[in-house]
């Protein structure tokens, strides 16, 4: 995914490989998040 994002010219992105259902959106570390890109596990597509 990192390679695909770099090729697309994406900057200011932080990858997190985790189950998004376990993420607490009230956690302060997500207070400035404005966008989320989800890539289904094992899809191999890396579609953006």
Order of alpha helices (4+ residues) and beta strands (2+ residues): alpha
